């Protein structure tokens, strides 16, 4: 297959090109539909990329991607599996699309939070609810003997 092309976006203004030699493709038998060919064709695809060694990312992008994808990594390798289709070729395309989407999202810088304040109405409703709850609890007490 060809190089993996990732379109331009936040964090990668010129896009990314992952050389085909850096992609690790493994094939195995897929579970699920397939008819007579289900036990004879290796249609399941596992596509891997070692993020620590790839030449597609610069140091800033590499650090951001590793931090954002930390839960999905095995060491520094991200692995994507595709087995929905009956044809190996379509599963290869699906795995490449998923890997490209994951990298595109992971390379984007975080969106800064815009600080907001609670509205006057929400503050008033919160205090009214606290007062009402306090009244309910106060009514549960034993009456004071006079």
Long-range contacts (C-beta under 8 A, 24 or more apart in sequence): 1-25, 1-92, 1-96, 4-96, 4-99, 4-100, 5-100, 6-56, 6-100, 6-103, 6-104, 7-104, 9-104, 9-107, 9-108, 10-107, 10-108, 10-109, 11-61, 11-64, 11-107, 11-108, 11-109, 12-61, 12-104, 12-107, 16-56, 16-57, 16-61, 16-103, 16-107, 17-56, 18-49, 18-54, 18-56, 18-103, 19-55, 19-56, 22-49, 22-50, 22-53, 22-54, 22-55, 22-56, 23-47, 23-48, 23-49, 24-48, 24-49, 24-50, 24-77, 25-92, 27-88, 30-83, 30-91, 31-83, 32-83, 32-84, 33-86, 34-86, 35-86, 37-86, 41-88, 42-88, 43-83, 43-85, 43-86, 43-87, 43-88, 43-91, 44-81, 44-82, 44-83, 44-91, 45-81, 45-82, 45-83, 45-88, 45-91, 45-92, 45-94, 45-95, 46-79, 46-80, 46-81, 46-95, 47-79, 47-80, 47-81, 47-82, 47-92, 47-95, 47-96, 47-98, 47-99, 48-77, 48-78, 48-79, 48-80, 49-77, 49-78, 49-99, 49-103, 50-76, 50-77, 51-76, 51-77, 51-78, 52-76, 57-107, 61-107, 64-106, 64-107, 64-109, 65-103, 65-106, 65-107, 68-105, 68-106, 69-102, 69-106, 72-102, 78-102
